[in-house]
Amino acid sequence: AESRQESAKVSDSDPLLTLDDAVRKHIERALLKARGQIEGRRGAAKLLNINPHTLRAKMRKLGIEWSAFREP
């Protein structure tokens, strides 16, 4: 059987993100998919399965501007 390490295909040479950087990238991907929308059926909060107010607080903490993900 394949070990957990082998199945993850992670090497020691891969750079490790800080937790804040990993969360920032994850939120930004959700915002891209949601086209900058935070609330609602198609919002980033729904995609991330978190409360919209929680998402906004995390975005403030991480310095993420939702408007950067809106189409002009």
Secondary structure as a PSIPRED ss2 file (coil, helix, strand):
# PSIPRED VFORMAT (PSIPRED V4.0)

   1 A C   1.000  0.000  0.000
   2 E C   1.000  0.000  0.000
   3 S C   1.000  0.000  0.000
   4 R H   0.000  1.000  0.000
   5 Q H   0.000  1.000  0.000
   6 E H   0.000  1.000  0.000
   7 S H   0.000  1.000  0.000
   8 A H   0.000  1.000  0.000
   9 K C   1.000  0.000  0.000
  10 V C   1.000  0.000  0.000
  11 S C   1.000  0.000  0.000
  12 D C   1.000  0.000  0.000
  13 S C   1.000  0.000  0.000
  14 D C   1.000  0.000  0.000
  15 P C   1.000  0.000  0.000
  16 L C   1.000  0.000  0.000
  17 L C   1.000  0.000  0.000
  18 T C   1.000  0.000  0.000
  19 L H   0.000  1.000  0.000
  20 D H   0.000  1.000  0.000
  21 D H   0.000  1.000  0.000
  22 A H   0.000  1.000  0.000
  23 V H   0.000  1.000  0.000
  24 R H   0.000  1.000  0.000
  25 K H   0.000  1.000  0.000
  26 H H   0.000  1.000  0.000
  27 I H   0.000  1.000  0.000
  28 E H   0.000  1.000  0.000
  29 R H   0.000  1.000  0.000
  30 A H   0.000  1.000  0.000
  31 L H   0.000  1.000  0.000
  32 L H   0.000  1.000  0.000
  33 K H   0.000  1.000  0.000
  34 A C   1.000  0.000  0.000
  35 R C   1.000  0.000  0.000
  36 G C   1.000  0.000  0.000
  37 Q C   1.000  0.000  0.000
  38 I C   1.000  0.000  0.000
  39 E C   1.000  0.000  0.000
  40 G C   1.000  0.000  0.000
  41 R C   1.000  0.000  0.000
  42 R C   1.000  0.000  0.000
  43 G C   1.000  0.000  0.000
  44 A H   0.000  1.000  0.000
  45 A H   0.000  1.000  0.000
  46 K H   0.000  1.000  0.000
  47 L H   0.000  1.000  0.000
  48 L H   0.000  1.000  0.000
  49 N C   1.000  0.000  0.000
  50 I C   1.000  0.000  0.000
  51 N C   1.000  0.000  0.000
  52 P H   0.000  1.000  0.000
  53 H H   0.000  1.000  0.000
  54 T H   0.000  1.000  0.000
  55 L H   0.000  1.000  0.000
  56 R H   0.000  1.000  0.000
  57 A H   0.000  1.000  0.000
  58 K H   0.000  1.000  0.000
  59 M H   0.000  1.000  0.000
  60 R H   0.000  1.000  0.000
  61 K H   0.000  1.000  0.000
  62 L H   0.000  1.000  0.000
  63 G C   1.000  0.000  0.000
  64 I C   1.000  0.000  0.000
  65 E C   1.000  0.000  0.000
  66 W H   0.000  1.000  0.000
  67 S H   0.000  1.000  0.000
  68 A H   0.000  1.000  0.000
  69 F H   0.000  1.000  0.000
  70 R C   1.000  0.000  0.000
  71 E C   1.000  0.000  0.000
  72 P C   1.000  0.000  0.000
